[in-house]
Amino acid sequence: MKIKSDYILKKIAGSYVVVPVRTRAVDFSGIIKLSETGAFLWEILSKGAEKETLLARMLEEYEVDEATASADIDRFLRKLQEADLIE
Protein backbone atom coordinates (compact mmCIF):
# COMPACT_ATOMS: atom_id res chain seq x y z
CA MET A 1 0.00 0.00 0.00
CA LYS A 2 1.11 3.51 -0.68
CA ILE A 3 -0.31 7.02 -0.33
CA LYS A 4 -1.31 8.36 -3.75
CA SER A 5 1.20 10.88 -5.04
CA ASP A 6 -1.46 13.60 -5.32
CA TYR A 7 -1.53 14.15 -1.54
CA ILE A 8 1.06 15.46 0.89
CA LEU A 9 1.14 15.88 4.64
CA LYS A 10 1.81 19.32 6.12
CA LYS A 11 2.16 20.45 9.71
CA ILE A 12 0.33 23.74 10.08
CA ALA A 13 0.10 25.54 13.42
CA GLY A 14 0.80 22.29 15.27
CA SER A 15 -1.80 20.27 13.37
CA TYR A 16 -1.22 17.65 10.67
CA VAL A 17 -3.24 18.29 7.52
CA VAL A 18 -3.44 16.35 4.24
CA VAL A 19 -3.16 18.67 1.26
CA PRO A 20 -4.13 17.70 -2.30
CA VAL A 21 -1.69 18.69 -5.06
CA ARG A 22 -1.66 18.64 -8.86
CA THR A 23 -4.98 17.54 -10.37
CA ARG A 24 -6.42 16.48 -7.00
CA ALA A 25 -6.31 20.09 -5.79
CA VAL A 26 -9.10 20.96 -8.23
CA ASP A 27 -11.32 17.94 -7.47
CA PHE A 28 -10.83 17.70 -3.70
CA SER A 29 -13.16 19.55 -1.36
CA GLY A 30 -12.76 19.44 2.37
CA ILE A 31 -9.89 18.92 4.76
CA ILE A 32 -8.28 15.89 6.30
CA LYS A 33 -6.72 16.41 9.70
CA LEU A 34 -4.55 13.68 11.24
CA SER A 35 -3.45 12.97 14.78
CA GLU A 36 0.24 12.56 15.56
CA THR A 37 -0.16 8.78 15.22
CA GLY A 38 -2.01 9.18 11.93
CA ALA A 39 0.79 11.40 10.64
CA PHE A 40 3.34 8.79 11.76
CA LEU A 41 1.52 6.07 9.80
CA TRP A 42 1.03 8.41 6.82
CA GLU A 43 4.78 9.03 6.57
CA ILE A 44 5.45 5.28 6.49
CA LEU A 45 2.72 4.74 3.89
CA SER A 46 4.08 7.56 1.73
CA LYS A 47 7.08 5.33 1.03
CA GLY A 48 4.96 2.20 0.65
CA ALA A 49 4.30 -0.41 3.35
CA GLU A 50 2.05 -3.31 4.25
CA LYS A 51 0.05 -3.59 7.45
CA GLU A 52 2.68 -5.83 9.08
CA THR A 53 5.30 -3.09 8.66
CA LEU A 54 2.94 -0.44 10.02
CA LEU A 55 2.20 -2.63 13.04
CA ALA A 56 5.86 -3.33 13.76
CA ARG A 57 6.80 0.35 13.48
CA MET A 58 3.87 1.42 15.66
CA LEU A 59 4.83 -1.08 18.38
CA GLU A 60 8.42 0.25 18.28
CA GLU A 61 7.33 3.89 18.50
CA TYR A 62 4.39 3.82 20.94
CA GLU A 63 3.57 2.08 24.18
CA VAL A 64 0.53 0.18 22.97
CA ASP A 65 -0.44 -3.47 22.93
CA GLU A 66 -0.51 -5.34 19.63
CA ALA A 67 -4.30 -5.88 19.54
CA THR A 68 -5.05 -2.18 20.05
CA ALA A 69 -2.41 -1.10 17.52
CA SER A 70 -3.70 -3.59 14.94
CA ALA A 71 -7.31 -2.42 15.36
CA ASP A 72 -6.26 1.24 15.13
CA ILE A 73 -4.24 0.59 11.96
CA ASP A 74 -7.18 -1.28 10.40
CA ARG A 75 -9.47 1.66 11.14
CA PHE A 76 -6.94 4.15 9.74
CA LEU A 77 -6.41 2.14 6.55
CA ARG A 78 -10.16 1.75 6.07
CA LYS A 79 -10.63 5.52 6.29
CA LEU A 80 -7.81 6.11 3.80
CA GLN A 81 -9.36 3.58 1.40
CA GLU A 82 -12.81 5.17 1.74
CA ALA A 83 -11.28 8.55 0.92
CA ASP A 84 -9.40 7.01 -2.03
CA LEU A 85 -6.03 8.14 -0.69
CA ILE A 86 -4.07 4.89 -1.02
CA GLU A 87 -3.20 2.57 -3.85
N, C-alpha and C positions, 0 to 999 in steps of 0.2 A: 504494500500500500504506500501511496505517496500523495502529499498535498498537491493539488493541481497548480501548475506554474502561474496561473492567473491571480493568485492570492498571496499576500505577504502579511507577516505579523509585525506590528509596530507597537512600541510602548509609548503611550501618550499620557502625560500627567499621572504617571503611576499605574495606569490601566493598560492591559493588553487588548489590542483591537486588530481584527482581521480586515485588511484593506484590499479591495479588488483592484487589479491593474490591467492594462491593455484592454482587450475587448470586453472583459467582465465588468469594467468600471462603468460602461454604458448600460449594461443589462441588470446590474445588481442594485437592488434597493434595500436599504436597511443597514444594520450594523451588527457585527458579531463581536461580542466582548468575551474574553477568556480569563479564567482564573490563572494564578501562577502555575498550578499543576497542568491546566489545559495548555498554557503557553509552552511548558516543558515538553509535553507530549507532541505539540505542534512542531516544535523545532526538530525533534527526532523524525517525525513523519515527513518533514520537508526534504529530508535526505533519502527517504524510503526506508520502511521497516515493517515487519510483521508484528502481530500482537505479542508473540513470545518475547521479542526484543523490547517492546514497550514495557511489558511486565517486568522483565529483568532490570531494566534501567530505572523504573519507578521504585522497585524494591530496594535498589542501591541508594537512591536519592532521598526517599521519604521513609519515615517510620510508620509503616502500614503493613497489615497482614496481607498475605497473598490473595485470599478470597475477596477482600474489600477492594484491593487494587485491581484485580481482574474484572470485577463487576463495574468499577468506575471506568476502566478502559473500554469495556464493551459499550457502556452508555455513551461515552465520548465518541467512539467510532461510529455508533449508530447515528448520532446527531450530525457528524460530518458527512456521512453517506446521505442522510435525508436532505442536507443542504447542498449536495452535489459538490463537495469540496475535495474529495479524494478520488484517486484512480487506482 
